Amino acid sequence: MTTTGPVHGTWEPTPAACWEDAFLSGNGRHGALVFGDPNDDRVIVTHHTLVRPNGGEHARPPRLAAELADLQDRLLAGDLKAAEGFTDGRPLQWVQPFHPAFQTRVRRTPAGGTDGYRRSVDFTTGEVTATTADRTSQVFVSRADDVIVQRISTTADLDICLDHRLPGAPQALGVGHGALRTPEGAVLGLRARYPGSDRAYTGVTLVAVTGGTTELVPPGVRVTGVSTVLLLTRVRRHTGELDVATEARELRELLADERSYERSYDTLLARHLDMHRAAYTRVTLDLAAAPAERALSGSELLQQPAKAALLERLFAAGRYHLLSASGLNPPRLTGLWTGDWDTAWSGAFTNDANVNLQTASAAAAALPEVSAACAALVQRQLGDWRENARAVFGARGAVAPAHSDGESGLSYHFSREYPLHLWTAGADWLLKPLVDHDEIRGERDPRTAAALAEVAAFYEDFLTRTDADGHLVVVPSYSPENRPVGASWGAINAAMDLSAARHALRTAADYHPGPDADRWRALADRLPPHRINADGALAEWAWPGLDDTYDHRHLSHLYGVWPLDEITPYDTPQLAAAAHRALELRGAENDSAHGHLHHALIAARLRDGDRVAAALGQVLDGDFFHASLMSAHYPNRDVYNADAAHTLPAVLIEALVQSTPDRLVLLPALPAALAQGRLHGIRTRFGAELDLSWTPDGAQAVLKPSRTLRIDLWTSFGAQPLDLVAGEDHVLSPGTW
């Protein structure tokens, strides 16, 4: 890794002592956690589909539509706890929990020395490498061929097996091993059947040996006299039996050169790089860090949270991990990785903040692969969203769940304290990044258009009650995961619900010009305005008597500020001031990473660089990051969680550049500590690529527009119109802004 520019990787001088510190690779389907121990080389294998059956696969949303009108009557009449009885009486049921598959283990016999040890991950390639004086191990997960590839170069004898024994693995897991010698070496299989279920998963590893012999040593193999061993691994979740022979044959077909499996690794890597490197290198951030800081290991750098080199590396790592976790699905709470069967909060897709924050940078940071993963999840689950709308609200259209395991999009995870089945804003939040993606590329995806129409149809059926002023009322309404003072969680006119309904209806209208659009815009116009409370803050509930509970980790009520553009310092300065007051009054509650960075994103939209810096400082000073540069949910690396790792790039981008379809804001919330730097390759929502550089003496921006249009340019000097011509670079020098 060079230290003359930002470092696109990280390294450690010792193997990982725990799975949380293992370096990560992934292709959006398969994941790998690499320990890098030269004497017991372990790679934990994960897959987005690996969720443990717990009854959730059969759970349905509660059928409460017949009781909805009575609930609305009671809430509007002042019964502030009426929603606590809006349930079918079931206990809280979590979605199916995400879990690891197994680990491949390559043990050196006898154990050797560790002279010259170094463990590293290259973000530009996705390769994790561990070296000693006499051994090299390289691992990557191929985007092109959907396979985990490991090459080990050594003269030592090796014992190789698949091992399911990971923390929390159920004792009743039905595990069967298989090993078969083949011309290239061997095929290893591990099948695990879930307790009390007809579902199972099977891992298959092809062992290809160059320059040695292979002997079966159940449950694995021993290879002797080798120069290179190549392991190709896949895992499948299934019902019934998996045809291991077919899986092995498909792996064997990936061996490009039977005379040199080492060259097969290079061929597989080259195909992978065509996809991975192109995506990763689109955007870079250079904060002019000192070369000596850039040369530090990740764990050393984490001990110096004020250093620019740490933010550079966390920005790079965040984009790398976000890309690596996104494919079949967007990232889970743990991204694509876990080494423990007891994954916190089921390792779910949590849609009331976490998924949304983690994918916040996808559009601007030029990762359409992440947007495509979000779209894939939405499309697979849209039918379930329809059932949520029918069952709970008796409505057409679609309502997204707050929690999902990736298989089901049904709303069945709820309780008295978390009445998540009442939450109606989720579909808009999940579709917002897809709308941003469409704005960037200048085309509207018909699938996004269809989903927006479904959301609008829901609001047409749901928004039927009015207040004394003739405004529509969102009732019941839920502000994740908070409640008003002295009232219940199910309430009226949560600010998030108002913003989401307005945005969904108007955006659907933009995508569907005609009679539907006129009707949807008219409905949006009948929603009430936001309320400003006695403290001068934007109220979390726009309903008299529902007072704010300030000490909370979620900032749902400021949804209109971020990710929406409903409340801005430019168009709605009075509301922006009230939103800023609400941000000032908000507590951090349990000090979660997502709360701090959500705070930072909103502060950036409100042009408060000091508050952005303070929120970032809470995370950087709070020991939230593991040596892997994956993060934790709480300080002191408590509970492995991808929120901070994946969200941090979005915070830095929002502090430096913001855009809408007709506005560009440069350096809106620059933290004072970031005195100079360069951000390259950012995508704007008006269809231009942007390079930005700044120093204490001024700034320069280069716009590369793909469309001809006029936008408003906002800088510290105010606003001015800017005319852009497709295909012509436009340079904004310090003297022009």
N, C-alpha and C positions, 0 to 999 in steps of 0.2 A: 504493500500500500504506500502510495506517495504521500509526502507531507507538504508538498508545495501547493496543494489544493485540498479541498474537502476530502476527507477519508471515506471511501465507499466500502466500508467493512469494519469489523472489529476483531480483536484478538485477546487471548488470555495465555499466561505462561504455564497454566496447569489444567488438567482435565476438569470437567464439571463434577462437582461433588454431589449435586442433587439435580433432579430433572429440570427444576426451574432455571438453572444456570446453563442447561444444554443449549447449544447453538441450533438455530432453526432453519429448516428449508421446507418448501411446500409449493404445490402447483394449483392450489384451489380445490383439490380433491384429496390427494394424499399429503400427509405431513410427516416430517421426520424431526425428532429431537436427538441431537448427536452429542454424546458425552465426550468422546475423543480420548478415552483411556487406552493407551497402547497395549496394555495387558488384558483388559476386558472391555473390548470395543463394543459399546452398546448403542443401538439406534432404536428409539421408541417409534413405532409406526402408528399413525393415526389416519383417520379418514372421516370426511364430513358426514357420511351416512351412519357412522357408528353411534347409535343411541340405544340404550338398554330398555327393553320393554318393561313397562311398569303399570300397564293398564291404560296409559295415555293414548296408545294407538287405537283404542276403541272409544275414547271419551268424546262426548258431544257437547255443544254449547247448551246452556240451560234454556228450556222452552218457557219463556216468560212473557211473550208478546201479549197474551191475553190480560196480563196484570199491569201492563205499562200505563194505560190511561189512569188507573187508580193511583199508581205511584206519582204520576205527574200532578194529579189533583192535590194529593197530600203535600207534596213539596211546595207547590205554588200557594197552598193555604198556610204555609209556615211550619209544617212538621219537618224540622231540620234533620231528623233521624229516620225518615221514612224509608230511605233506600237500603237501610240495614236489613230489612226484611225482603228485599227484592232478590230472591235466590230460590233455588230448588232444594235447599237444605243440605247439599253435599259438603263434605269436608274439603279443605284445600288439597288440590292434586297438582303436583308438579308435572311439567312436560317430561318426556323421556330423556334421561340424562346422557350427555355425551361422555364417551370413555375412550381410552387407548385400546389398541388391538393387542399388541405384544411387542417384544423387543427382539431384534436380531442381536445375537451375541457372538463375537469372534474373540476367542481367548488364545493368547500366546502360551505355548507349552514348550519348555518352562518359561516362567515370566522373565522378561528382559529388563534392561535398563531404560531410563528415560532421559538420557543425555540429549541436550539440544531440543527439548520439547517445546512445541508451540501449537496452539489451537486457534484457528481463525475461521471467519466466514466472510466471503466475498459477495457483497450485495449485488454487484454487477452480473455475477454468474449464478448465484444461488448455491455455490459450492461451499461446503464445510470441510476443512482440511485439518488434520492433526499429524504432526511429524515428530519423529525423533531421529537420532543419528542413523538408525538402520531400518526405519519403518515409516511409511506414509499411508494414510487413509484419507480418501476423498469421497464425499457423499453429496449428491444433489437429487432433487425430485424433478423429473422431466415434465415440462409443460407440453412438449410435443408428443411424448409416448406414454404419459401417465404411468410412470414407473419410478420407484426409488432405486437409485443406482449407487453402488458403493464399490470402489476399487481399493484394494489393499496391496501394497508392494512391500514384500518382506522375504527374508530367507528362513524365517522361523516356522515351526509347525503350528498349525492352527486347529482349534476345535470350534465348530460352527453349529449353532442351533437357533431355533425359534423358541422364545421363553415368554409365556403368558403371565408369569408371576410378577405383577406390578401392584403397587399399593392399592388396597381396596378391592382387588379382584374377588368376585363372589366365590366362596368355597364350593358352591354347588354348580359352578360353571362346568359344563361338560366338555372336556378338552381331549382331543385326540391328535397324536403326532404321526407323521409319515415321513419316511426318507427313502429315496430311491437313487441308486447310482445310474448315471447317464454318461454318454460319450464325452460330454464336456466337463463332467464332474458329478453333480448330484442335483436332485430336486427335493426341497424340504417343504412340508406342508403342516399347517396347524389349523385345526378346526375347533371352534369354540361355540357350543350351543348354550343359549341363555337359559337359566333356570325357569322351568315351568312355561316354556315358550317353544313354538315351532320355528323360531328364528335363530339364525346362527351367523357367524362370519368365519371366513376362511382366508388364511394368508398363505401365499406360495412364494418361495424364494428359489430362484435358479442359481446354483453355485457353479461358476465356470472357472476352471483352474488352468493356469499356464505354467508349465515346467514342473509339475509335481504329480502326486498320486492321491487318490481319494479312497477313504475307508469308511464304511458305515459304523458309527458309534452311537447307537440310539440314545437320545432322540434326534441326534444330528449326525455330523460327519467330522472326520479328521482328515486334514490335508497335510501332506509332508512333501518336502523338497520343492516348494513352490517358489516362483518369482512374483507372480501376480494372481490374485483371486478377485473375480468380479461377481458381485451379488446383485441380482435383479429381483425386486420384491413388489408384490401387489397384494391388496387385501380386498375382499368382496363381502358385503353383507347380503344375506339371502335367506330364503326359506327352502326346505328340503335339502338336497345334497348338491354341492358344487362339483362340476366336472374338473377335477384337478389336472387331469391329463391335458385337457384343452387349454387351461390356464398356463401350464408349463410349456405347451407347444407355442403359444403366443409369445411367451417370454423368450423362448429359444430363437424365434424369428427375429428378435431384436439384435442378436449377435451378428454384427456386420461381417466379421472376419473370423472364421473358425480357427485359423492358425494363430491369431493374436487377439485374445479377449481384451488386452490392454487397448488396442486400437478401437475395439467396439465401444469402450468407454468414451473415447474422443469423438467418435461418430455420434453417439447419443447426446453428448454434451453440445456438439455443434448444432444439432437440430433444436435442442432446448434453447440455446442462446439466441437463435433467430427470433424467438418469441419473448423470452424473459429480458434479455439485455435491451432490446428495443424499447420495451415498456419502462424499465427502471431508469434508463438514462435520459428520458424526455425532460425531466425537471431536476435541477440541482440548486443547492443553497450554499453560498460561500460567505462566511462571516469574518473572513480575514483573520482566522485564529493563528496563533503562533505555531510554527512547525514543531516545537518541542511538545506542545500540548497535543497536537494531532498524532504524534508518535506514541502516546500513552496507550496502555491497554484499556479496555472498557471499564474494568473495575477500578483502575486508578483514576480515570477521568470522572467517574461517578462520585469520587471523593472530593472533586473540585467543581461543585455545581455552578459556580459563577463564571466558569470559563466558556468562551464562545465555541471552543472545540467540542464541548459536550452538546450544545444545541445543534451544531452541524451534524454530529454523528447521530443524535437522536432523530433529527429530521430525516437523514438518510435511512436509518434503521426503520423508522416508522413507515416510510413509503415501501421499503423492501418487505417488511412483514405484512403490510396491508395487501400488497400485490400477491404475496405468496399464500395468503389465507383466502384469496378470492378466486372463485371459479364456478364450481357447482353451486355454491352459496357465497354470500358475503361472510365476513368474519363473525364467529360466535363471541360470547363473552371472553373466551380464551383464545380467540383467533381460530386457528386450525389445530391447536396443540394442547395436549394435557398428558401428564404421566401418572395420573391418579384416577381411579374409578369413582372416587367421591368428589367429583367436580362441583365447585360451589355454584349454587343456583342452577344446577343441571347443565351448566355450560350452554345455556339456551341462547336463542336469538331474542334479545330483550329489546322490544321496539319502542319503549316509552322514553328512551334516551340513549342506550348503549350502542346498538347497531347504528343509530343515526349519527352519533358523535364519531364513531370509529370510521365511518365512510364519508365524513364531512369534507375531506380534501379531494375526493375522487375526481370530481369534475375539473376543478382548478388545477390540480396537480397532475393532470394529463394521464389519468388511469381509467380509461374507458373499460378496461377489464373488470374493474370493481363495479362500475355502473352496470355492466352486463350481468354480473353475478347478482346484484340487487334485483335487476329486472327478471332474471330467471326464477328467483325465489318468489317474487310477486306472481308471476304467471302460473307457476305450479300450484299456488295456494289460492288463487282467485275464486275458485269454486267453493272453497271453505269459507272465504270471506263472505260470500253470498249467504251461506247457511247461517253465519253469525248474525247477519242483518235480519234474516227471516225469523230465527229462533228467539232472539232477545228482543227485537224491536218491531217485529211484524212488518218489516219494510223490504222493498226492493233494494237492489244495489249491493254494496260491499262495505264491510266493517272489518278492519284488520285486528288481529289479536295483539295483546301486549307481550305475550310470550309464545315462542314456537320452538319446536325441536328440529325443524327443517322438513319433517315428514308431514305434519299436520299444521294447518293454519286456522284451526278451530279455537274459539275462546272457551277454554274450560279451566284455566288456571286463575282462580279468583277466591277471595275470602272477604270477611267483614272489613278487615283493615285495608285490604287491597282489592276493591271491587272493580277489577280490571275489565270485567265484562261490560261495564258501563262506559268505557272509554271509546269515543267515536273519532278521535283525531288521528289515529294511527295510520290510516290509509294515506292521508294527505302527507304526513311526514315521510312515509316510505316512498311515496311517488315524487316528492320534491327533488331529490338528486337526479331522478330520471328526466324531469323537466329541465333542470339545469343542463344536463348532458345534451338534450335536444337543442337548447338555446346555443350552446357552444358550437355544435356542428351545423346548425341552421336547417335542420330537418326534424320533422315530428314523427316519432315512432308510432305507428298505428296501434301497437299493443299498449303503449302508455296512454294514447288517446282513448282507447276502449276502457281501460281501467279508470281513467278520470270520469268518464261518462257514468260508470257504475257508482262511483262515489257520489257524484251529483244526484243520481237517482235516489240514493239512500237519503240524502238531505231533503229532497223533495217530499219524501214520505214521512220523515222524522220531524222536520221543523213545522209543526202545526199549531203550537201554542203561542199566544201573544201576551204581552204585558199591557199595562194600562195606557201606554203611549203608542200601542200598535206595533211595537217591535216584536220580532220573533224571539222566542225563548228556547235556549238549549236546556232541556230538562228530560231526564237526569243528565248531570254533567259532572265530569271527573277531571281533576287536575293532578296528574301523576307526581308524586305519590303522597300528596299532601291533603289537608282538610282545613276548613275554616275554624276559627276559634269558636269553641262551644257547639260546633255542628258536626255532622257526619261527613264521611268522605264523598258520598254521593250527594251532589249539591245542584246548583243552578248557575248557568252562564259562566263557566270557567273561561278565563281569558284565552287559554290555549284552544278550547273548543270553538270560541267565536272566531279566532284568527284562522283556524284550520278550515272551518266551514266556508268562510268568506273566500279564502284562497282556493279551495278545491272547486267551488262553484264558478269562480271567475276564470280559473285556469281551464276548467272543462269547457267553459264557453269559448275561450280563445281557441281551443282545439276543435270545436264543433260549431262553426258559424251557422246561423240559421235560427229557426224558431226555438230550438232547445236552448241556444245561447241566450236569447232574449229572456226566456223564462228563468234560467239559472242566474243571470245577472240581477234580475228583479228580486229574486229570492235573497241573494247576497246583500242587496241594498236594504233589505228589511231587517237585517240583523242589528242589534244595538251597538252603540259605540263602546269603547273601553271606558272603564270607570277609574277616576283618580281618587284615592282615598284621603282620609284626613291628614295623613303624613306627607301628602304630595306625591305619593308613589302610585304607579300603575297597579291597580288592585288585581289580585289573583282571581277574584270572582266579581263579575259586574252585576251584582245583585245587592240591594240594601240589606244590611244586617249580617252579611257574610264577611267577617273581618279576617285580615291576613294573619297567617302563621309564618313568621319570617325565618325562623331557624330551621331550614330544610335544605337538603342536598340538591334537590331538583329545582330547575328554574323554568318550569313549564309555562308560567304566565308570560314569560318574555319570548315566547315562540314567534311573536310578530316582529321582533327585532332580529333574531337569528333562529332558524335559518331563513325566515321570510324577509321580505323587504317592505312589510306593511308599515313599520315604524322606523323612521330614519331621521337623523339630524338635518337632512336636506329637504325632505318633503313634509314631515310632521314634527317640527322642532319641539312643540309643546308636549306631545306624547313621548318624544325621545327623552326629554328632560324628566318626565314622570317615570319612564322606564329606567333611567339612570338612577333616580332616587330609589326605585325598587331594588336595583342591584346593590346599592350602598347598604340597604337595610337587610339584605339576605345574609343569613348565616351559612356556615359550612356543615352544620349538623354533625355527621359522623366522619368528616374529613375524607370523603371518597375522592378518588382521582377524577372520576367523571364529573363530579360537582365542581371541582376547581377549574377544569378545562372548559366546561360549559360556561362557567362564569367568565373565563377569558375570551371566549368566542363572542359573547354578548358585549363585553367591554370593548372589544375591537370594533364592532359595528357602531358603538356609541362614541368612538374616537377617544377612548380613555387608555392611553398607553401605560400610564402608571398602574392602573388596575390590571391590565394584561400582564405586566411584569410581576406584580404581586401574586397573581394566581399561578403563573408559571413557577415562581419562586416557591410556593407552597409544595408543588410537586417535586421540583428539583432538590429542594432542601429536605424533603420528607422521606428520602430513601425509598422511593416508589419503584426503582428499576433494578432488575436482576442483572447479573453479569452478561446474560444473553441479550440484554437491552430490550427484552420483553418486560412488561410492567406488572404491578400489583394493584389491587383495588384500594387497599389501605396503606398508610405509612408503614415504614419498617418492613417492606416487602411481605405484607400480609395478604394472602389470597391472590394467587396467580390470575391475572386479568389483563386483557389487551386494550382497555379503554385509553389509558395514558399513552401507550406506545403508538397507537394508531391515530389518536386525536391530535397529538402535539404538532404534526406538520400542518394541520388545518389552522391551528392557532397562529403559527408563525406566518402563514400565507395571509390570513385575514388581517394581521397587524401591518402587513406590507402592501397588500393589494386587495381591493374589493371591486366587484363589477356586477352590473345588472345588464339587461339588454340595451340600455341607453345611457349607462353611466360608468365611468372609471374613476376610482378613488385611489390615489397613490399615497403611500406612507400615512395612512389614517391614524395609526395607533402604535407608532414605533417605540418600543421600550428604550429608555435612555442608554441602557448598557450596550445596545446593538448599534454602535456608532457608525459602522460601515459594513458594506456587504454587497452581494450580487445574487439576485434570484433569477434563474434562467428557465424559460420554457413554459411559463404559466399560461393557462388557457382562460380567456375571458368569455363572459356570457353574451358578448356582442360579436363573437367570431374572430377574435384576433389573438395571436400568440404574443406574449409580452416578455421582454427582458428588462430587468430593473436593477440599477446600481446606485449606491448612495454613499456619501462620505459626510463628515461634518461641514464640508464646504458646499455641498449641493448634491443634486441627484440627476440621473439621466435615465430615460426609458426609451425603448425601441419597440414599436408596435408593428406587427406583421398581420394586417387584416386580410381576411378571406371574403369580406363583404364590404360594399360601399355604403356608408351611412354616416350620419352625424350623431355624436354622443356628447354628453357633458363631462368635462374633465374637472375633477375636484382635487385640489392640493391644499397645502397650508396657506396658499395665497388666495384661495377662494375658488370660484367656478368660472369656466370659460367653455364655449363650444369648440368642438374638435371635429373636423371633417376627415374621414378616412376613405381611402380608395382601395378596393380589392387588389391585392398583388403588389401594392406599393408600400414599402417600409416607411414608417413615420417616426422621426426621431424627436423626442422631447428633451431638449438640453436644459441645463440649469438656468440659462437666461430666459427660457420661455415659460417657466412655471415656478 
